[in-house]
Amino acid sequence: MWGWGRSRLLKVIVVVLLLLGVSWLALDFFIPAPPSKITMATGPRGTGLDYFGRRYREAFARAGVELDLRQTSGTMENFTLVNDRNSGVQIAIVNGGVAENAQVSGLLSLGVIYTPPVWLFYSSAEPIDGLPQLKGKRIAVGPEGSGVRFTAERILARANVNSRTATLLPLAGRGAADALLDGKADAAFIISPAAAPAIRELLKVPHIRLMDLSAAEALTRIFPDLVRLNLPKGMIDLDPMTPASDTTLLGNLTKLVIRDDVHPAIVQLLAKTAKEVHDKPGFFQRAGEFPMAVDSEFPLSQIAVDYYKKGPSFLEQYLPFWMIIYARRAIAFLIAAVAIIIPLFSLAPRLYGWLVQERLRKLYRRLRVVEKALQAQLTKKQILALQNEIADIDRATDAISTRNSDLYFMLRYHLDRTRSRLGEMSALQN
């Protein structure tokens, strides 16, 4: 009964393998592996958005994930794409304020990753004191759908400068700078880091001036996604002094936005990459200032918030990205196994006792059949058959290891009595 035959061992092995397979499938469902490829919307080639996108792609490649960069006209198109579940874009860099009049569906933010300055250059022999003086000018504000155009039009609208009162040119970045240098534009909005070659070049051209936005504080209160920045005198160069005086600029809060169905491991990798790429000091930021877990437009990803506060987990510190998911599955499997096995250990003795009692009851029922047969007149052949049955019951009883059961001793007692009666009947037959 209790021996392990080859057939039973094979059955146990099959059951164990089936349980392991079902458990692994369940873990694959509840802890799915991250995708090997994901798409991110960036911006036009050569812009800051494109630069950061390529930095992200390099970091993802080191983790074994392919980051497909989709070039767009800018952050407005980026937001449209990430907000559309059918676009295939799961990650986007967007400017603050893009969602103020939009129907937002299932988006999460990883917070503000940097605040690029909004540079307003103009060509003039004399300083321009305010935005209203740009009326009638040719102003490069970026192409439709770009973040620079969205920001420029909102700022200019406060001074009643629009497509009816000025000529708005769809030029951005290097193109806007070239138009200003070539005399094809009178002013240009450029959203770019201070270290960009176009910015450094424009700051050193005598007839190109950088507008001091004295109304910056008012604009930041009107548009919460804008911040006031100060470019100190001589910050770019001390010889010659560039800029020649302290200059007030605006900064545009730029965020990392994702679909809410992005795999948690990818979100964590994204938060890690954002920390690596954006936490360096710069002209307008201190070391470690970004990424910043704040956002008034989109709900924040809790995974990103936790990463910014606590840093990488224990597994992330010691395992490559692709192994982390398997380590988590193994941990989950072990926890589940312990949760199942510990109760089984307390249940096993009772289950074993019940099985023993059930086996004894079956033997007792067989004995009852023998005892009932003794009520009739038996032939010698019938007595012999019953003696063989008693011997078989006796052997089966001896195979049961538990000896401390009342039922066991009762069975033994009745076996001995029945064996004696059969012996007497056999003797009478002789």
N, C-alpha and C positions, 0 to 999 in steps of 0.2 A: 504493500500500500504506500509506504513512505519512501521506498527506494527510487532512485533517479534512473529510469531507463533512457535509452537513446532517443526514443520517440518523444518522451515527455521533455527532455532537455531541448530537443529541436523546437518543440512548441513554445517553450519559454523564450528561447532565443528569438523566434519569429515575433512573439508578442512584444518583447522588449524593443526590437527593431521598429516595429509598427508604432509603438508609443514614442520612440525617439523621432521617427519621421513626422508623426502628427504634431509633436511638440515643436519641431523645427519649422513646420509649415505655419503653425500658429504664431511663432515668433516672427516669421517672415511677414506675416500679415500685420501684427501689432507693432513690430519694430522693422519696417521696410528699409532696404538698402537705399542710400541716396542715389539720384540719377548721375550718370557719368557725363552728362552734357546739360548745360542750362544757358539761357539767352539773356543778355543784358543790353538795354538801350543806352547809348552814350551821347554822341553828338557829331558835328561835322569833323572831318579829318583835319588834324592840326590844331584843334582847340583844346582847352583845358579838360573838357569832358572826354575827349578822345584819349588824351594823355593818361588820365586816371583810369579809364577803361582798360588801357593796355597794361597798366600796373596791376590791376585786379586780375587780368587774364594770366599774367605771369605767376601770380601767387596761387591761383587756382590750378595752374598746370603743375606746380610743385606738389600739390595735394592729389594729383591724378584726376582732376575734374576739368573738362573742356568748357571754357567760358566763351560762348559765341557772342561777339560784339556786333550789335546792329547799329550802323551809322544812321543818324537822323538829322533833322534840321535843327534840333535843340531840345530843351527840356519840356517845352509844351507838347511836342510830338511824343517825347518819352512818356509823359504822363498819360497821354491818350492811349499809347500802346500798352502800358502796364495795367491800365484800367479796363482794358478789353481782354476778356478771357480767351478770345479766339485769336489773338495776335501772335501768340507763341513767345511773348516777352514776359519773363518772370521778375526781372530786376531792372530798375531804372534810376538814373540820377536826375532829380528834378529840383527846380527852384521853388522857394516858398511862395505861397499865394496862388499856385497853379490850380488848386482845387476849390477856390472860393466860390465859383459859380458852376461847378461841375457835379454830376451825380457820381459819387464815389462808391465803388463796390469791392469789398473784400481786399483792402490794401492795409499793409502794416508798414511802419517806418522804423528804420534802424537809427533814427536821429539825425541831427545836423552833422555833416562830415567836414564842411569848411564854409567860410564866408568870403567868396571871391569879391574883390572890390569892383564897384561900378565906376569906370573911368569915363569922364566926359571931357574929351579934348576938342579944341576949336582952333581955327586958324584966324588970327587977328593981331594987328599991331598993338591994339589997346585991350586991356582986360575987359571981360564981360562980367557984369555984377550979378546977374540973375538969369534964370531960365526964360522969362518972358522975352529977353533980347534975342532968343533964337528964332522968333517968328520971322518968316520969310527966308530962312536959311535952308541949305541942303544938309540934311542930317542923316548920317548912316545909323540905322537903328536895328539892323539885322533882318534876316528873311522871316517871312510868316512862319509861325510855329516854333520859332526859336525863343529861348529864355531871355536873351538880350532884348528882343523886340517887345516881349511881354512887359519887361521891367521898364524899358525906355518909354513906352507909350503911357504906362501908368504915371511915371514921374512927370513927363511932359504935359499930360492932360491936366495936372494940377495948375500949370501955368498957361492953360488954354493954347498949348502948342500941339497941333495935330495935323492930319493930312490936308486940311483945308487952309491952315495958316502957315504951313511949311512943307517942304519937299522931303518926304521920308524915303530914304534909300535902303534897299534890301541887302545891305552889306554888313559883314561882321568880321571880327578878328583881324587877320592880316589884310583882308580885302578892304575893310573899313580904314585901316591905317594907311594903306597905299592910296586910297581915294583922297584922304585928307592931305597926304604929302604931295599928290599930283594936282591938287587944286580942284578935284572933281566933287569934293564935299567940303562944307564949311565947318561941320562939327561931326563928331562920331562918338557913339556909346560903345564901349568895349568892356566886356566882363572877362577878366583874365588875371592870373597872378601877377604880382609886381615884377617877378623875374622874367616874364615873357619878353622875348627880343623886341616885339613890336612896341611894347610899353616903354622899354628902356630907350628905344630909338626916338619915339615921339617926345619923351621928356627932355631930350637933348637938342631938339630942333628949335632954333630961336623964335620962329614965327608961329610955332604950335604951342598953345597954352593949355594947362590943365585947369578946369573950372573948379573953384572953391565953392562947394555947395553949402552956403551958409544956412540954408533952410533944411539941412539934413535932419536936425532934431525933430522938426515938425513933420517931415516925411516919414520918419520912423514911427511916429505915433499914428499917422494915417494908415501906414502899411506895416503891420507888425512883423512881416517877414523880412523887412529891411533893418539894418543896424547902422549906427553911425561909426565911422572909422576915422582915425586921424593919421595922416601921413606927415611925420615930423620933418622939419627942415633938414636937408642933408641926408635923409634916410637912404636915398638911392645912391648918391655919390657926394663926396665932400669937395672934390675938385674936378670940375666946377661944382658948386653947391647945387644939388638937385634933390628935391625941389628947392627953390630959392626961399620959400617960406612955408610955415605949417599950412597944410591943406586939409580941409574936411571933405571926406568922401562918404559914399554909401556902400555898405556891404550887403550882399544878397545871400540869405540863409539857403544853403544847398543841402538837400537831403538824399538819403538812400531809401528808396521805396521798393517794397516787394509784394508779390501776391501772397495772400494768407495761406495758400496751399504749398508753398515752397517747403521742401524737406527740412526738418529741424537741423540736421547735420550741415546742410548747405547754409542755413541762416547763421549757424555758429561759425562756419568758415568765412562767411561774408563779414561778420562782426570782427573776426580776427584780422582779416585783410584790411578792413577799414581802419582798425587800430594801427596796423603797421604802416599804412600809406599816409594817414592824415594826422598822426600825433606829433609830427616834427614841428619845431618852432619856425615862424615865418615873419614877414613884415607886419602882419596884423594878428598874429596868434602866438600864444605861449606854448611851450612844449607840453604835450598831454592834454591840451584844451579840447581837442577833437579826437574822435567823434564825441558828440554831446547828446546824451539821452533826453532830449527835449523835442517836442513837436506839438504845435497847436492845431495842426490840420488832420493828422492821421494818428490812429492809435499806435503806441509803441510796441515793438516786438519784445516780449518778456525775455526771450532767449538772449537777445542783444543786450538788453538792460543788465541782465545777470552777468553776461560776459564782461561788459565794461566795468562792473563793480568788483567782480571776483577774479577775473582773468580766466585762463584756460583751466579745464578740469584736470583731475589727476591723470585720466586716460590720455587726454590731449597732450600732456607734457611728455609722455613716454612712448606713445604709439603713433605710427603714421596714420593719416586720415582714413585710409581705406580699411584699416584694421579695427578702428574704434567701434564700428557698427557690430562687428562680430564679437568683440569683447563685451559689448553691452548685451548682446543676445545671450552670450554664455553666462553672464552674471544673472540676467533675468531667468535663464533656465535653471541655474543653481538655486536661486531664491525660491522659484516655484517648486523645485524638487524637494528642497528642505521643508517647505510649507506642507508638502504632501507626505513626505517620509516620516516626519516627527509624529504626526497623529497616527500614522500606520504602526509605528513602534509601540504606541500605547494600546492600539487596537489589536495588534497581532496576537498577543497571548490569549485574549478572549476569543478571537477568531479560531485560534488553534484548539483551545479548549472545546469550543462548540463543535469543531470538526471531529474531535476525538469522541465526544459524547454522541454525535450523530452516527459515527461508525459503530460504537458500542450498541446503540439502539437497533441498528440493522442486524447485528449479530444476535441480539436478544430476540428479535422477531423470528430469526431462523430457529433459535432454540425453542421458542414457543410452538413453532410448527412441529418440532420433534416431540415435545411434551404432549401436544394434542394427539399425535399419532400413537402414543403409548396407551391411550385410553381404549384402543381396539385390540382384538386378538391379532397378533402378528406372526407371520411365518418366519422361519429362520433367515430366509433371504432378505425380508424386510428389516429384521433386526440388524443384520449386517450392514444394510444401506444406511440405517439410522446411526449406527456406530461410526461409519465413515463420515457422515455429516457432522457428528459430534466432534470427531477428530479434526475435521476441517475448521469448525468453529473455534476449537481450542487453539489451533495453529494461528488463525487470524487474530485471536485475542492476544496471544503471546507477541505478535508483531506490533501491538500498540504499546508505545513507549510509556504512556502515562499510567502510573500505578496508584495514584492518589484519588481516584474517582470512586464514589460510592457505587455508581452503576457498574464499574469494573468488578468490584468485589461481589456484588450481587450476581453478576453474570457468572463469575467463577464458582460461586456457591451452587447456583442452579445447574451449571455444567457438571459439577462433581456428582450431584444428586441424580441427574439424568443419566450420567455414565454408569452409576451404580445400578440404577433400575434396569438399564439395558443389559448390564452384566448378569443380573439375576435372571432376567427373562431368557438370556442366551443359555444360562446354565440349566434352566428348566427344560429348554428345547432339547438339550443333550440328554 
